[in-house]
Amino acid sequence: MKSNLLIFTLGFFILPTFGWAQSAPDFRELLDSAMIRDSDLKMQITQNKLTDLDEHKLKDIFLPTLEVSGQVGYLNATARLTSPEINLAPFIRIPEGSFNNNLNVSGFSGIAKTDAKMLLYSGGKVKYLKKAIEEKKMSEDILLEKTKDEVVANISKAYDQLALIHQSKKVLDESKKRLDINRKTADKALGYGLITPYDHKKIELAQATLNAKVVEYEGKKELLLTQLYILTGIQKERLRMIEPVLSPVELLNPENGIEKRAEIRALEHGIVAADYKIKAERTWMIPKVQLMASAYYIGLYGSRIKTSENVIPAVPAIGYEGAKLDWRPTNINILPLFTAGVGFKWEIFDGREGKHAEETARIGKEVLMNQKEDALKKLTLNLANNQTNYDIATAQIALKSKEKELAKNALIQAEKEFRYGISKSSQLIEAESDLEVAELEYQNTIFNQRRAGIELMRSTQELDIAKLYQP
């Protein structure tokens, strides 16, 4: 008894979970999965990270920098000392060059240096570049909207194709039912001699043709399921459970104009960014100010300092020959040697490099303005074309619905005439084929109308899946 109760309890919790896991995904789930997997979208998001990095680099430009450097080596330096003329007439006169000497310093040297710098004022360049990057980021975020709309359009097309295939299967199933009934009627008619074996074979051929179409349907469905699996990553077992229904999409006149298109808005932000870039390049003539501090250590080891001539003159009267300098100190150290202050850099003339950079930025803005003008023309034509296509596709639905109704009535009449032996099987099969074609064309017209509706919504950046798929 307890074991049965345990099984019942486990089943109560497990079965709902299993049923949920095997439920058919709705369009929103398909779309969310595709957004995560879409390669173009991921690539664009990754590329946009470079702009984020540029923004962080600008923020960090005012942070202090600290650099430590050092050098060890052998030093050998000679300085030529030439005494000037000393004329203290009438008391003393020493001609120029009387006490020329060479001072030589040699030994192993060591130098260490620490530099700290911090930018205080960039002439306004950093401020303008920061604003330019902000505009560029907004432009890139807007272009993501366009890429996302393309993902929606691709998933919607595959989903509606699956619905079209699903509806086609229903049409084929209805045709099969009718042919089975008519096959029984033809069997009886053949037994009574009301139709010829040739007419009876035509019914069999129609059934074989229908069976071939069913096989073709299965192949197309499997291809679409594979496509959806690649786009969304959702397993085919769940995708096979989808039973979508095609219905026309009803749209009012677009509320927005083409100015709301992502391309136009992105170009507008790009033009503003170009203006800031021009202002940034124009700051080449403004002085830049930075705070600087340095600390040095200088050491000389195993050194020798000597002169080529006497530094103490000879005194012949007392027999003193003079003395040269020959000093071998153990080491000489200068520590610390510290400097700090504010420095500036003012490029009064930079070989017109700043002017060229400013002109390049102006040309970049010109290019963007020309692109915007061209885009406005093309998108205006695109909107008019999509509106016309949608209106035509919507009108086609009423026409195809009427054709389907007429074909259905013609088949009913042909079936009656065939039962009473008034018409041949060829007329019945032709009427059956006409109805099948009319029903398939009607479903295909709805599919085309939905595609036209999506393109019309995309024309003004008003793509709304709520108008396409009810939750």
C-alpha positions in Angstrom: 0.0 0.0 0.0 2.8 2.4 1.0 4.7 1.6 -2.2 1.6 2.4 -4.3 1.2 5.6 -2.5 4.8 6.5 -3.1 4.4 5.8 -6.9 1.3 7.9 -7.0 3.0 10.8 -5.3 6.1 10.6 -7.6 3.8 10.5 -10.6 1.9 13.5 -9.4 5.1 15.6 -9.4 7.0 14.1 -12.3 4.2 13.9 -14.9 3.5 17.6 -15.0 7.2 18.4 -15.3 7.5 15.9 -18.2 4.4 17.3 -19.8 5.8 20.9 -19.5 9.2 19.9 -20.9 7.6 18.4 -24.0 5.2 21.3 -24.6 5.4 23.0 -28.0 7.4 26.2 -28.0 5.5 29.4 -28.9 6.8 32.1 -31.2 8.2 34.1 -28.3 10.3 31.2 -27.1 11.5 30.6 -30.7 12.4 34.3 -31.0 14.2 34.6 -27.7 16.3 31.5 -28.5 17.2 32.8 -31.9 18.2 36.2 -30.4 20.7 34.4 -28.2 22.1 32.2 -31.1 22.1 34.7 -34.0 25.7 35.0 -35.3 25.3 38.5 -36.8 23.8 39.8 -33.6 26.5 38.3 -31.4 29.2 39.6 -33.8 27.7 43.1 -33.7 27.5 43.1 -29.9 31.2 42.0 -29.7 32.3 44.7 -32.1 30.4 47.3 -30.0 32.6 46.3 -27.0 35.5 48.1 -28.8 33.6 51.4 -28.4 33.1 50.6 -24.7 36.8 50.1 -24.5 37.5 53.4 -26.1 35.2 55.1 -23.6 37.1 53.5 -20.7 40.4 54.6 -22.2 39.2 58.2 -22.3 38.1 58.1 -18.7 41.5 56.8 -17.7 43.5 59.4 -19.5 43.4 61.8 -16.5 44.8 59.0 -14.2 48.4 59.5 -13.2 51.1 57.4 -14.8 54.2 56.1 -13.0 57.3 54.9 -14.9 60.5 53.5 -13.4 63.6 53.1 -15.4 67.2 52.3 -14.7 70.6 51.8 -16.4 74.0 50.3 -15.4 77.1 50.6 -17.5 80.7 51.7 -17.9 81.3 55.5 -18.1 84.3 57.1 -19.7 83.9 60.8 -20.4 86.5 63.5 -21.1 85.9 67.3 -20.9 88.2 69.8 -22.6 88.7 72.9 -20.3 90.2 76.0 -21.9 91.1 78.9 -19.7 89.9 82.4 -20.7 92.2 85.4 -21.0 92.8 87.2 -17.7 93.9 90.8 -18.2 94.3 92.9 -15.0 96.8 95.4 -16.5 99.0 96.8 -15.4 99.3 94.2 -12.6 98.8 90.8 -14.4 97.9 89.5 -17.8 97.4 85.8 -18.5 96.8 84.9 -22.1 93.9 82.7 -23.2 94.7 79.0 -23.1 97.5 79.2 -20.5 95.8 76.7 -18.3 94.2 74.3 -20.8 93.4 70.9 -19.3 91.5 67.7 -20.0 89.3 66.3 -17.2 88.6 62.5 -17.6 86.0 60.7 -15.5 85.8 56.9 -15.8 84.1 54.1 -13.8 80.9 52.0 -13.5 77.7 54.1 -13.4 74.2 53.4 -12.2 71.2 55.5 -12.8 67.6 55.0 -11.6 64.7 57.2 -12.4 61.0 57.5 -11.5 58.6 59.6 -13.5 55.1 60.5 -12.5 52.8 62.4 -14.9 49.1 63.4 -14.7 47.2 65.2 -17.4 45.5 68.3 -16.0 44.0 69.9 -19.1 43.8 68.5 -22.6 42.7 71.6 -24.3 39.1 70.3 -24.4 40.0 67.4 -26.7 39.1 64.6 -24.2 35.7 66.3 -23.5 34.8 66.4 -27.2 36.0 62.9 -27.9 34.0 61.6 -24.9 30.8 63.1 -26.4 31.7 61.7 -29.8 32.0 58.2 -28.4 28.7 58.6 -26.5 27.0 59.4 -29.8 28.8 56.5 -31.5 27.5 54.1 -28.8 23.9 55.3 -29.3 24.3 54.9 -33.1 25.6 51.3 -32.6 22.7 50.5 -30.1 20.2 51.7 -32.7 21.7 49.5 -35.4 21.2 46.6 -33.1 17.5 47.2 -33.4 17.8 46.7 -37.2 19.7 43.4 -36.7 17.1 42.2 -34.2 14.3 43.0 -36.6 16.1 40.9 -39.2 16.1 38.0 -36.7 12.4 38.5 -36.1 11.7 38.5 -39.9 13.8 35.3 -40.4 12.1 33.4 -37.5 8.7 34.7 -38.6 9.3 33.4 -42.1 10.4 30.0 -41.0 7.5 29.8 -38.5 4.9 30.8 -41.2 6.4 28.4 -43.7 5.9 25.7 -41.1 2.3 26.9 -40.7 1.9 26.8 -44.5 3.2 23.3 -44.6 0.9 22.3 -41.8 -2.1 23.8 -43.6 -1.1 22.1 -46.8 -1.1 18.8 -44.9 -4.7 19.4 -43.8 -5.6 20.2 -47.4 -4.0 16.9 -48.6 -5.7 15.0 -45.8 -9.1 16.4 -46.9 -8.4 15.5 -50.5 -7.4 12.0 -49.4 -10.7 11.5 -47.5 -12.7 12.6 -50.5 -10.7 10.4 -52.9 -11.2 7.4 -50.6 -15.0 8.0 -50.7 -14.9 8.5 -54.5 -12.8 5.4 -54.9 -15.5 3.4 -53.2 -18.1 4.9 -55.5 -15.9 4.1 -58.5 -15.5 0.5 -57.3 -19.3 0.1 -57.3 -19.7 1.9 -60.6 -17.1 -0.4 -62.2 -19.0 -3.4 -60.8 -22.2 -2.2 -62.3 -20.5 -1.3 -65.6 -21.3 2.4 -65.2 -17.6 3.4 -65.8 -14.8 1.9 -67.7 -11.6 0.4 -66.2 -9.8 3.4 -67.7 -11.9 5.8 -65.6 -11.3 3.7 -62.6 -7.6 3.8 -63.1 -7.7 7.6 -63.2 -9.0 7.5 -59.6 -6.1 5.2 -58.6 -3.7 7.6 -60.3 -5.1 10.5 -58.5 -4.6 8.7 -55.2 -1.0 7.8 -56.1 -0.3 11.4 -57.0 -1.7 12.5 -53.7 0.4 10.0 -51.8 3.5 11.4 -53.6 2.5 14.9 -52.4 2.3 13.7 -48.9 5.8 12.3 -49.1 7.0 15.7 -50.5 5.2 17.4 -47.6 7.1 15.3 -45.1 10.4 16.2 -46.7 9.7 19.9 -46.7 8.5 19.8 -43.1 11.7 18.0 -42.0 13.8 20.7 -43.7 11.9 23.5 -42.0 12.3 21.8 -38.6 16.0 21.5 -39.3 16.2 25.2 -40.1 14.3 26.1 -36.9 16.6 23.9 -34.9 19.7 25.6 -36.3 18.2 29.1 -35.7 16.9 28.4 -32.2 18.7 25.3 -30.8 15.3 23.9 -29.7 15.1 20.1 -30.2 13.1 18.8 -33.1 11.0 16.7 -30.8 9.4 19.9 -29.4 9.4 21.7 -32.7 7.3 18.8 -34.3 4.6 19.6 -31.7 4.1 23.1 -33.2 0.7 23.4 -35.0 0.6 27.0 -36.2 -2.3 28.5 -38.1 -1.9 31.1 -40.8 -4.2 34.2 -40.5 -4.0 37.5 -42.3 -2.3 40.4 -40.5 -4.4 43.6 -40.3 -2.4 46.8 -40.3 -3.4 50.4 -40.0 -1.5 53.1 -41.8 2.0 53.4 -40.4 2.2 55.8 -37.4 5.8 56.8 -37.9 7.7 58.0 -40.9 11.0 56.7 -42.4 12.8 59.2 -40.0 12.3 56.5 -37.3 14.2 53.9 -39.2 17.3 52.6 -37.4 19.5 53.6 -40.3 18.4 57.2 -40.2 18.6 57.6 -36.5 22.0 55.9 -36.4 23.3 58.3 -39.1 22.0 61.3 -37.2 23.9 60.3 -34.1 26.9 59.6 -36.4 26.7 63.1 -37.7 26.6 64.6 -34.2 29.6 62.4 -33.3 31.4 63.8 -36.3 30.7 67.4 -35.1 32.4 66.6 -31.8 35.3 64.9 -33.6 35.8 68.1 -35.5 35.8 70.2 -32.3 38.3 67.7 -30.8 40.7 68.0 -33.7 40.4 71.8 -33.6 42.0 71.8 -30.1 45.5 71.2 -31.5 46.3 74.9 -31.1 45.3 75.0 -27.4 48.1 74.3 -24.8 48.0 71.0 -22.9 48.9 71.1 -19.2 50.1 68.2 -17.1 51.6 67.7 -13.6 55.0 66.1 -13.5 57.3 64.8 -10.8 60.6 62.9 -11.1 63.1 61.3 -8.7 66.6 60.3 -9.7 69.5 58.3 -8.2 72.9 58.6 -9.8 75.9 56.6 -8.6 79.5 56.1 -9.8 81.5 53.1 -8.6 85.2 52.2 -8.9 85.7 55.5 -10.5 88.7 57.6 -11.4 88.8 61.3 -12.0 92.0 62.7 -13.5 93.4 65.6 -15.5 96.0 65.7 -18.2 97.7 68.9 -16.9 98.5 70.3 -13.5 95.7 71.7 -11.5 98.1 73.1 -9.0 100.7 75.2 -10.9 104.5 74.5 -10.5 106.6 76.8 -8.4 110.1 76.6 -9.9 111.6 78.9 -7.3 111.2 76.2 -4.6 111.5 73.3 -7.0 107.8 72.4 -6.9 106.7 70.7 -10.1 102.9 71.1 -9.6 100.3 68.4 -9.3 97.7 66.8 -11.6 94.3 65.6 -10.3 94.1 61.8 -9.9 91.3 60.9 -7.6 90.0 57.4 -7.0 86.9 57.7 -4.8 85.2 54.5 -3.6 81.8 55.7 -4.9 79.9 58.8 -5.7 76.1 58.9 -5.0 73.5 61.6 -5.7 70.3 60.7 -3.9 67.7 61.9 -4.1 67.4 64.3 -7.0 63.8 65.3 -7.0 61.9 67.6 -9.3 58.2 68.5 -9.4 56.1 71.0 -11.2 53.6 71.8 -13.9 54.5 71.6 -17.6 52.7 72.6 -20.7 52.9 71.8 -24.4 51.8 74.3 -27.0 52.1 73.3 -30.6 52.3 76.7 -32.3 53.1 75.1 -35.7 52.8 71.4 -36.2 53.3 71.2 -39.9 49.6 71.6 -40.5 49.0 68.1 -39.0 46.2 69.4 -36.8 44.6 71.2 -39.7 44.7 68.0 -41.8 43.1 66.0 -39.0 40.3 68.6 -38.6 39.7 68.5 -42.4 39.6 64.7 -42.4 36.9 64.9 -39.7 34.9 67.4 -41.7 35.0 65.1 -44.8 33.9 62.2 -42.6 30.8 64.3 -41.5 30.2 65.1 -45.2 30.2 61.4 -46.1 27.6 60.7 -43.3 25.4 63.5 -44.5 25.5 62.2 -48.0 24.7 58.7 -46.8 21.7 60.0 -44.8 20.4 61.9 -47.9 20.7 58.7 -50.0 19.1 56.6 -47.3 16.1 58.9 -47.1 15.5 58.6 -50.8 15.8 54.8 -50.8 13.7 54.3 -47.7 10.9 56.6 -49.0 10.7 54.5 -52.1 10.9 51.3 -50.0 8.0 52.4 -47.8 5.8 53.2 -50.9 6.7 49.9 -52.5 6.0 47.9 -49.3 2.7 49.7 -48.8 1.7 48.8 -52.3 2.7 45.2 -51.9 0.8 44.9 -48.7 -2.4 46.4 -50.2 -2.1 44.1 -53.2 -1.5 41.0 -51.0 -4.5 41.9 -48.8 -6.7 42.3 -51.9 -5.5 38.9 -53.2 -6.8 37.2 -50.1 -10.4 38.1 -50.9 -9.9 37.0 -54.5 -8.3 33.6 -53.5 -11.1 33.0 -50.9 -13.7 33.5 -53.7 -11.8 31.1 -56.0 -11.6 28.5 -53.2 -15.4 28.8 -52.6 -16.1 28.4 -56.3 -13.8 25.4 -56.6 -15.5 23.8 -53.6 -18.9 24.2 -55.1 -17.7 22.9 -58.4 -16.3 19.7 -56.7 -19.6 19.1 -54.9 -21.4 19.3 -58.2 -18.8 17.0 -59.9 -19.2 14.5 -57.1 -23.0 14.4 -57.6 -22.7 14.0 -61.3 -20.1 11.2 -60.9 -22.3 9.3 -58.5 -25.2 9.4 -60.9 -23.1 8.5 -63.8 -23.6 11.8 -65.6 -19.8 12.7 -65.7 -16.6 10.8 -66.1 -13.9 10.4 -63.5 -11.6 12.8 -65.3 -14.1 15.7 -64.5 -14.2 14.6 -60.9 -10.4 14.5 -60.6 -10.1 17.8 -62.3 -12.5 19.4 -59.9 -10.7 17.8 -57.0 -7.4 19.1 -58.3 -8.8 22.6 -58.8 -10.0 22.7 -55.2 -6.7 21.5 -53.9 -4.9 24.1 -55.9 -7.3 26.9 -54.8 -6.9 26.0 -51.1 -3.2 25.9 -51.3 -3.0 29.2 -53.2 -5.3 30.7 -50.6 -2.9 29.6 -47.8 0.1 30.8 -49.8 -1.6 34.2 -50.4 -2.0 34.6 -46.6 1.7 33.7 -46.2 2.7 36.3 -48.7 0.4 38.9 -47.1 2.1 38.3 -43.8 5.5 38.8 -45.4 4.3 42.0 -46.9 2.9 43.1 -43.6 6.2 42.5 -41.8 8.2 44.4 -44.5 5.7 47.3 -44.2 6.1 47.4 -40.4 9.9 47.3 -40.8 9.7 50.2 -43.3 8.9 52.6 -40.4 10.6 50.6 -37.6 7.3 49.5 -36.1 7.7 45.7 -36.2 5.4 44.4 -33.5 5.1 40.6 -33.1 1.9 41.1 -31.0 0.2 42.0 -34.3 1.5 38.8 -35.9 1.3 36.2 -33.2 -1.3 36.1 -30.4 0.2 34.7 -27.1 
